[in-house]
């Protein structure tokens, strides 16, 4: 994959941060790649991915989806990771990195709760203090994950400002980091934030596409699929799924945004479809904002996609034309989630359900190999699923 140049993917990225954060960000930028590439780090990280997380995750051929959409459709089963989503790949890597940076206190933001659970899990494993910021709306709709975080020993801080969702949780986590710059590492959960976070998170998630290549070689006799499809909020699971295919022009990259009640409804989280260029949470990207730069509150039934911007890598893939980004409504996502559950016995997270729903917008040939990144399991969304049709 093309690395960011001076922190930018094309015109997106950078580090637009308060002066108080410069020492932290500069230390990360100076040291993260060399630490991650050290043999001792990789040996420990790979051992934990294998023996603790449960990697590699299966690449499952879905006979039902393949028959319906007339293509060879595989599901990359990130839902089978320990903690139930792809988030553990990054959380574990960043906690190991924080240890080597001498940081004893870990903070994180979370929307759907999966990143919060993953960070709390990694901190429990390594004996580190963990504070998770979560919008109070998400605290209510993701109650099982809140209880898991508390049981793991994390302090969960409900955020009451703004829309009380992921954006606001991120704001509070950044404030904490500004106030505690010496002993604290901020484990950002997606490919967002100031450089080097988008690159660092993408590197930790790249294990997904690395495994896909090996698994397709074994199953199909070729490493490259025709399509790779993943949902995008901030976009960490998508960055991981796309990573080792971005420089392979034969592979079509499809990102799926949350349309909410509809792209033009005023209740959406489709930041590429509706956004303009601007700065949020320390980086330049496309985001939903008014003409005078005020953030437009996003809406999605999926807490993990309820974000007004998108990672700079994805903004660059969109504007450069390398990636195609489509959108799926709440209703379409819920119905796709129910369909997979009833047809394959796999309950997907609402985030992943958006990815499944986009299949009906695409036309495949029978020989096309399509890989869908099933980024998480839907236990956390069970109440939302069942309430939707009441």
Residue pairs with C-beta under 8 A, 6 or more apart in sequence:
1 202
1 206
1 242
1 243
1 244
1 246
1 247
2 9
2 246
2 247
3 199
4 13
4 195
4 198
4 199
4 312
4 313
7 13
7 14
7 15
7 29
7 194
7 195
7 196
8 14
8 195
8 284
8 312
9 198
9 312
9 313
9 315
9 316
10 315
10 316
10 319
10 320
11 277
11 284
11 316
11 319
12 277
12 283
12 284
12 285
12 286
12 312
12 313
12 315
12 316
12 319
13 195
13 198
13 283
13 284
13 285
13 312
13 313
13 316
14 194
14 195
14 283
14 284
14 312
15 25
15 29
15 194
15 195
15 282
15 283
16 194
16 279
16 282
16 283
16 284
17 25
17 194
17 282
18 178
20 178
20 181
21 174
21 177
21 178
21 181
21 194
21 282
23 181
24 177
24 181
24 186
25 194
25 195
25 196
27 101
28 101
28 196
28 197
28 200
29 195
29 196
31 101
32 97
32 196
32 200
33 196
35 41
35 97
35 100
35 101
36 42
36 93
36 97
36 200
36 203
41 96
41 97
41 100
44 96
45 92
45 93
45 96
48 92
48 96
49 55
49 89
49 92
49 207
52 82
52 92
52 125
53 81
53 82
53 88
53 89
53 92
54 80
54 81
54 82
55 81
55 89
55 207
55 211
56 211
56 214
56 215
57 76
57 77
57 78
57 80
57 81
57 208
57 211
58 77
58 80
59 74
59 75
59 76
59 77
59 211
59 212
59 215
59 216
59 219
59 371
60 74
60 75
60 76
60 77
61 72
61 73
61 74
61 219
62 73
62 74
62 75
62 344
64 343
64 344
65 73
65 75
65 340
65 343
65 344
65 356
65 359
66 72
66 73
68 359
69 359
69 360
69 362
69 364
69 370
70 364
70 365
70 366
71 364
71 365
71 366
71 367
71 368
71 369
71 370
72 220
72 367
72 368
72 369
72 370
73 359
73 370
73 372
74 216
74 219
74 225
74 369
74 370
74 371
74 372
75 346
75 371
75 372
75 374
76 208
76 211
76 212
76 241
76 371
76 372
76 373
76 374
77 374
78 85
78 86
78 208
78 237
78 373
78 374
78 375
78 376
79 85
79 346
79 348
79 349
79 352
79 374
79 375
79 376
79 377
79 378
80 377
81 88
81 89
82 88
82 121
83 114
83 117
83 118
83 121
84 114
84 117
84 349
84 376
84 377
84 379
84 380
85 114
85 118
85 237
85 349
85 375
85 376
85 377
86 205
86 208
86 236
86 237
86 240
86 373
86 375
86 376
87 114
87 115
87 117
87 118
87 119
87 189
87 236
87 376
88 118
88 121
88 122
89 204
89 205
89 207
89 208
89 240
90 115
90 118
90 187
90 189
90 201
90 204
90 205
90 236
91 108
91 115
91 118
91 119
91 121
91 122
91 187
91 189
92 118
92 122
92 125
92 204
93 203
93 204
94 119
94 122
94 185
94 187
94 188
94 200
94 201
94 204
95 106
95 119
95 122
95 123
95 125
95 126
95 128
95 187
96 126
97 185
97 200
98 106
98 128
98 185
98 187
99 126
99 128
101 185
103 183
103 184
103 185
104 128
104 129
104 183
105 128
105 129
105 131
105 180
105 183
105 184
105 185
106 119
106 122
106 123
106 128
106 129
106 130
106 131
106 184
106 185
106 187
107 130
107 131
107 132
107 133
107 173
107 176
107 177
107 180
107 184
107 185
107 186
107 187
108 115
108 116
108 119
108 130
108 131
108 132
108 133
108 173
108 186
108 187
108 188
108 189
109 115
109 116
109 132
109 133
109 134
109 166
109 169
109 170
109 172
109 173
109 188
109 189
110 116
110 117
110 119
110 132
110 133
110 134
110 138
110 145
110 166
110 169
110 189
111 134
111 135
111 138
111 142
111 165
111 166
111 169
111 233
111 303
111 304
111 305
111 306
111 307
112 138
112 142
112 145
112 302
112 303
112 304
112 349
112 350
112 351
112 376
112 380
112 381
113 134
113 138
113 142
113 144
113 145
113 146
113 148
113 149
113 303
113 380
114 145
114 304
114 349
114 376
114 380
115 187
115 189
115 190
116 132
116 134
116 145
116 149
116 154
116 156
116 189
117 145
117 148
117 149
117 152
118 189
119 130
119 132
119 154
119 187
119 189
120 130
120 132
120 148
120 149
120 152
120 153
120 154
121 152
123 129
123 130
123 152
123 153
123 154
124 130
124 152
124 153
130 152
130 153
130 154
130 155
131 154
131 155
131 157
131 176
132 149
132 154
132 155
132 156
132 157
133 157
133 159
133 169
133 170
133 172
133 173
133 176
134 142
134 146
134 156
134 157
134 158
134 159
134 169
135 158
135 159
135 162
135 163
135 164
135 165
135 166
135 167
135 168
135 169
136 158
136 159
136 160
136 164
137 163
137 164
137 165
138 164
138 165
138 166
138 169
138 303
138 306
139 146
139 156
139 158
141 303
141 383
141 384
142 303
142 380
143 383
144 379
144 380
145 380
146 156
149 156
150 156
157 172
159 168
159 169
159 171
159 172
161 168
161 171
161 172
162 168
162 171
162 297
163 297
163 298
165 297
165 298
165 303
165 306
166 233
166 303
166 304
166 306
166 307
167 280
167 281
167 295
167 297
167 298
167 307
167 308
170 192
170 193
170 281
171 281
173 186
174 186
174 281
174 282
176 184
176 186
177 184
177 186
186 193
188 197
188 201
189 201
189 234
189 236
190 201
190 233
190 234
190 235
190 236
190 307
190 311
191 197
191 198
191 201
191 202
191 205
191 234
191 235
191 236
191 239
191 311
191 312
191 313
191 314
192 198
192 234
192 235
192 281
192 283
192 285
192 307
192 309
192 310
192 311
192 312
193 281
193 282
193 283
194 281
194 282
194 283
195 283
198 239
198 283
198 311
198 312
198 313
201 236
201 239
202 236
202 239
202 240
202 243
202 313
204 240
205 236
205 237
205 239
205 240
205 243
206 239
206 240
206 243
206 244
207 240
208 237
208 240
208 241
208 243
208 373
209 228
209 240
209 241
209 242
209 243
209 244
209 245
210 243
210 244
212 225
212 228
212 241
212 244
212 371
213 223
213 224
213 244
214 223
216 222
216 223
216 224
216 225
216 369
216 371
217 223
220 369
222 369
224 245
224 248
224 250
224 251
225 245
225 251
225 369
225 370
225 371
226 250
226 251
226 252
226 364
226 368
226 369
226 370
227 251
227 252
227 254
227 362
227 364
227 368
227 369
227 370
227 371
228 241
228 242
228 245
228 251
228 252
228 253
228 254
228 371
228 373
229 241
229 254
229 255
229 256
229 355
229 358
229 359
229 370
229 371
229 372
229 373
230 237
230 238
230 241
230 242
230 254
230 255
230 256
230 355
230 372
230 373
230 375
231 237
231 238
231 255
231 256
231 257
231 258
231 305
231 351
231 352
231 354
231 355
231 373
231 375
232 238
232 255
232 256
232 257
232 305
232 310
232 311
232 314
232 325
233 258
233 269
233 300
233 302
233 304
233 305
233 306
233 307
233 310
233 351
234 307
234 309
234 310
234 311
235 255
235 310
235 311
235 313
235 314
236 311
237 351
237 373
237 375
237 376
238 255
238 314
238 373
239 311
239 313
239 314
240 373
241 371
241 373
242 253
242 317
242 323
245 251
245 253
246 253
246 317
246 322
252 324
253 317
253 322
253 323
253 324
254 323
254 324
254 325
254 326
254 358
254 362
255 272
255 314
255 317
255 318
255 323
255 324
255 325
255 326
256 325
256 326
256 327
256 328
256 354
256 355
256 357
256 358
257 269
257 270
257 271
257 272
257 273
257 305
257 310
257 325
257 326
257 327
257 328
257 354
258 268
258 269
258 270
258 298
258 300
258 301
258 302
258 305
258 306
258 327
258 328
258 330
258 333
258 354
259 268
259 269
259 270
259 273
259 327
259 328
259 329
259 330
259 332
260 267
260 268
260 269
260 270
260 298
260 299
260 300
260 301
260 329
260 330
261 267
261 268
261 299
261 329
261 330
262 268
262 329
263 270
263 273
263 274
263 327
267 299
268 274
268 288
268 298
268 299
268 300
268 327
269 288
269 298
269 299
269 300
269 305
269 306
269 307
269 308
270 327
271 285
271 286
271 287
271 288
271 298
271 307
271 308
271 309
271 310
272 286
272 310
272 314
272 315
272 318
272 325
273 325
273 327
274 288
274 296
275 285
275 286
275 287
275 288
275 289
275 308
275 309
275 310
276 286
276 287
276 289
277 284
277 285
277 286
278 284
278 285
278 286
278 287
278 289
278 293
278 309
279 285
280 287
280 295
280 308
280 309
281 309
283 312
284 312
285 309
285 310
285 311
285 312
285 315
286 309
286 310
286 315
286 318
286 319
287 295
287 308
287 309
287 310
288 295
288 296
288 298
288 308
288 309
289 295
289 296
289 308
290 296
295 308
296 308
297 308
298 306
298 307
298 308
299 306
300 306
300 330
301 330
301 333
301 334
301 350
301 384
301 388
302 330
302 333
302 349
302 350
302 351
302 353
302 354
302 381
303 350
304 349
304 350
304 351
304 376
305 350
305 351
305 354
314 323
314 325
316 322
317 323
317 325
318 325
326 358
326 361
328 336
328 354
328 357
328 358
330 388
332 354
332 357
332 360
333 350
333 353
333 354
333 356
333 357
334 350
334 353
334 385
334 388
334 389
335 357
336 353
336 354
336 356
336 357
336 359
337 347
337 348
337 350
337 352
337 353
337 356
337 378
337 381
337 385
338 385
339 356
340 346
340 347
340 348
340 353
340 356
341 347
341 348
341 378
346 374
347 377
347 378
347 379
347 382
348 356
348 374
348 376
348 377
348 378
349 375
349 376
349 377
349 378
349 380
349 381
350 378
350 381
350 384
350 385
351 375
351 376
352 372
352 373
352 374
352 375
352 376
352 378
353 378
355 372
355 373
355 374
355 375
356 372
359 370
359 372
364 370
378 385
